[in-house]
Amino acid sequence: MPYPMDTVFEGVESRRRLSKRQIGYGAWKEGLSVERVGDGLVVDGERYEPVSE
């Protein structure tokens, strides 16, 4: 399922919050590795899950 651009993801370990827009920009501009895993993402080795606000 694709997420809207304003979806917020939270790191499972770091609790850092990133929007889908920030993750996309980081992958495009800074070369972050991003993979879709289950219902979340793995960004540079850390799993991020969508957060409902």
Secondary structure, 3 states (H helix, E strand, C coil): CCCCCCCEEEECCCCCEEEHHHHHHHHHHCCCCEEEECCEEEECCEEEEEECC
